[in-house]
Amino acid sequence: MKARPASLKVRRPVSVPKWQLRLYVAGRTPKSSEALANLKRICDTHLSGQYRIEVVDLVKNPSLAAGDQILALPTLVRKLPPPARKIIGDLSSEHRVLVGLDLRSH
């Protein structure tokens, strides 16, 4: 049996999560930590492994706020699936987050 040359190795496609979320926070404040914990809980319950959360700390990288036009913190931005949507606050209201992410109707 011959070994395949490196250029002919079978590569598996990289799985891209259906939901890509970006949470903008201001350092490690209680409000920022609460927003992240709430978001993880909601995603684990309703998106079961189909999501990726990126946390952007604007204390460390303030210039990153311009890309998504962030005016208040914490702010959650749904990047995928389109269209982009924003939710401002600590994400403590599960119903509000689900409506904001378009997972549940009003």
C-alpha positions, 0 to 999 in steps of 0.5 A: 500500500502506497502512502499518499503524497502530502498534497493529496491528503483528504481534508475535512471541511472546517465546520462553521457554527450556524450562529456567530455571536460577538459580545462587546464588554468593558473589562471584567466588570460584574455586568460584563461577567453577568452578560457572558454567563447569561449568554452562555446559558441561553445558547446552551439551552437554545442553540445546543452546540451550533454557536460560537461566542467571541468576546471583545473587551473594549478596554483593551481594544477600543478601536474595535467598537467602530466596526459594529457601531457600538455605543453602549456596553455590554452589547451582543451582536449577531454576526451570523445568520444574517441580518446582523442584530444587536442587543444591549444590556446584561442579557438577563431577560431570556425572552428579550434575548431570544426575540432579539436573536430572532429565535422566538417571535414577540 
